[in-house]
Amino acid sequence: MANSDKLDFTLRTATPSDVLSIAALGIQVFMDTYATEGVRDAIAREALESFAPETICAMIERPDSIFLLAEADEHLVGFAQICLKTLHPLVSDPYAAELKRLYVQERFAGHGVGWQLLRRAENEASARGTSTLWVTVWARNARALQFYPRQGYENTGLAVHRLQAESHPNVFFCKSLNPSGPVQPVV
């Protein structure tokens, strides 16, 4: 599919019946993004633990979590996960939330799936009282490092991400959500 092709997709909230598709897509995008030099134990372990079906199911069922899906022809092509009321040393807002994951299958990148998932996630988080949304991005993920500033996120510093026993540099991005109400959807 060329990036100029129109992609019809829908957004919806995840349910426990979506666990296997989320797990498979999660592993695929994680490996495409982070296993750029091949697979080693730390990466394999992180992928298999983070996207184990029981882990995904628990995340979907958490009341302090927002888990949204993007589907094209009833096939999962992306998802967003927000952890509400998640503090970080670089954020002073007690009503902050973390954008834990925004994953889009490579084949569907560049078709608006990511930014529409993000807008919907921002709306949902704002409606649940979030005033600041933050995300950390691996310092070698060039696509994401360009994406978030285009969506209104400000680079506010560096953070360290722990991957098993390893430390990896990340860029910390923050965005203030509309304090007077939910972010208006982009149509």
QUIGIWO-V880786 format. One record per helix or strand of 2 or more residues. SS is the DSSP state (helix for helix, strand for strand). FROM is the first residue (numbers start at 1). TO is the last residue. If there is no record, write none. Layout:
BEGIN
{{SS/FROM/TO} {SS/FROM/TO}}
END
This chain:
BEGIN
{{strand/10/13} {helix/16/34} {helix/41/50} {helix/53/61} {strand/65/72} {strand/75/83} {strand/96/104} {helix/106/108} {helix/113/127} {strand/132/138} {helix/142/150} {strand/154/163} {strand/166/176}}
END
